[in-house]
């Protein structure tokens, strides 16, 4: 896919992204959390391509849910994507991730694909920005914390390279926030302008992109090793 020039996304981002609050954590008060993975057992996730995902590539070790790959498996979907058992429209999803060297993964929400198809929707990008060609050459709209292929993080996230990082996705009414390590790095508004921005970026967004729909939240198997832990989600009042 072609990447829009820097001048284009710099023009578009102010139209969609709200002002950021620097170095401020997402509030912990509100509805109770549902624990999806507590470090020992998976209680709220299911496999998308592989029903028995813990025997297909995902492993529980050292308090984490790890997608492992052999050299021959790199670049291929093995364990498959994971999805929350419940679906959400307004929600807060908290997670920690550790990427592999040159790794690529992501958290997808507002899925628009049909049964049996690869999930497609809004993606919180997780990638090795320094070593993976997609993040290195693709520009800010393909780097960690971006709305993949559409909006870059308005504030460059401070990442722990090769170690654990904390992410959050908050959706309330028509506002969506991406958080990394306690800092809000992106906030955008759902609506027709978001769909126009996606189309202008050179990607082919799925039908209905830019609006909310009730959907599971997905952890993506993009062909690289990745680890997750401390997975929890809660519905929010719009």
N, C-alpha and C positions, 0 to 999 in steps of 0.2 A: 504494500500500500504506500502511496506517496504521502509524505509528511508536509503539512502546510508550513509556509515560511514563518519565521519567528514573528514577523510583523503582524500576521493574521491572528495568531492566538493571543498575542499581547493586546490586540484590539478587542478580541471577543471576551476574554476573561473578565474584564471589569463589568461587562454587561450581565454576567451570570454569577460571579462569585461575590459573596458578601464579605465585609471587612472581617479580618481574623482577629481573634483574641490570642495574644502571644503568651506562650509558656503558661497556659491555664489548662487544668485537667477537666475532663468531662465530669459533671456532677454525679455523685454516687447515690444520691437520694432518689426516690421514685419507686416504681413497682419492683417486686422481688425478681431476682435473677433465676433463670433455669440453667442449671449446669449441664453442659453437653459432654464434657470430658473432664474428669477430676484428677487425671494423672494415673489412674489405675483401670478405669472402665469407661466405655463409651455408652452414654445413656440417651443421647438425643440426636444421633447422627445415623444416616443410612448410606449405603453405597449406591451410586448411580449406575455405573456400567457393571460393577461387580457387587453382587449382593453380599458375598462373604469377603468383604474388603480386607479383613484382618488376616486372611490367608492368601491374599492376592498381591500384596505389596506394602500395605500399611501395617506397621508394627507398633506395639506399645513397649517403650523402653525408657528408663530413666525419667519417668514422669511425663513423657511426651508422646505424642502421636506422630510417628515418623514414617514418611514415604521414602522407602529405600529403593535404590536402583543399582543394578550391576552395570558394567561398562556397556554391555550389549543392549541393556534396557534404556539407557539414556536417550532422551528424545522420543520415547514411546510412552503411551498411556499404559500403565501396568496396574496399579492399585485402583485407578479410576478416581473420579470426582466423588466428594462426600457432600451430602445435603442434610440440612436440618430436617428432623421428622415433621416439624410443624412449619406452617407458612406464615408470613408476616407482611404487613404494609408499613406501619409505623413501628420502629423498633430501635433498640441499641444492641449491637453485637460487639463484644469485647474478646480479644484473642491476643496471644503472643505467638510469634513465629521466629524461626531461625532458618535462614536460607543457606543453600549450599553454594560453593564457589561457582559463579556464572549461572546460578539457579534462576528459575522463572516459575512463579506460581501466581496466586491471586485469590481474592474473595469476591464472589459474584452474587449479586442480588437483583431483584426485579427480572427474573428469568423470563425470556420470551420464546424459548425454543419448545418444540413439541416433544411428545413422548419418544424416547429412544434417540433423541438428537443431543449433540453436545450443548451444554448450557450456554446461553447467549443473553447478555443484558448489560447491566452496569457493573463494572469491575474495579475494585480497589486493587491496583497493581502492586505486586510484590516481585521484585527482581533485583539481581545484582547489577546496580547501576553502572558499576565501573568495568565489569568484565563481560557481561552478556551483551552481544551485539545489538539486540533489540532495545535495551535500555541505553546503551552507550551511544548508538548512532541514531536512534529513533527520536531523540529530543525529549524535552520535559513531559510531553503528553504520554510517554511510554515509560516513565520512571516511577519508582516506588512512591505510593501515595496518590498518584494521579487517578482520575477517572479514565481508565485506559483508552488511549487513542483519541480522547475528546478534550479533557481539561487537565492542565498540569497542576501540581501542587503550587499554590500561591506563595507558600513558604517552603524553602528547601528543608526537608526533614533531617534531623540529626539522627543518624543510624549507627547502630553498633555492628560494625562489619564482622560477619562470621559469628555473631553472638545473638542473644535473644533481643527482640524488639516487641513493643506493645502497640497494637492497633485497635482502633474503634471505628465503627460506622454507626452514625446516628441519623435516623430518618424521622422527621416530625413534620406533618403537613407537607408542604412542598419544598422544605429545606433539607438538604443532605450534607452531612459533615464527615470528613475523613480526619482521623486523629492518629498521630504517631508519637509514641513516647511522651505523652502528656501535652502535646502541642497540636492545636488544630491547624492542619496544613492545607485544607481545602474545604470550602463551603460553596455549594451551588444550589440553584433553584430549578426544580423540575418544571417543564413546560415546553411550549413550541420552540422557544429560542434554543433550548438545549438540543433538540432534535436537529435544528438547522446547523448548529455548531458541529454536531457529529457528522452530518452529511458534508460539511465544508472541509472537515479534517481528512477526508479521503477514505474513511471506513464506510462500510455498508451496514448501518445500524438495523437491528431487527425491527419488524413492524411494531409500532407502539412505543418505541424508545423515547424517553423523555417524560413519560408519565408513570405513575405508580401502578403496580398490580400486586396482588397477593401471591407471594412466592416463597419457597425455601431460600435459605442462604447457603451458598456452595463454597467448599474449599476445593481448589482446582488442582488436578494433576495435569501439569503442562509438559511432562516429560523429564522433569528434573527432581532431584531429591529436595525435600523440604520437611520441616518439623513444626508442629503446632502444640500448644499447651494452654491451660487456663481458658478454655472455651466456654463462654456463657452468653446468654441472650435474654432479652426481656421485651415485651410489647410496650409501646408508649401510647399515650393519649394524644391524638393529633392537636 
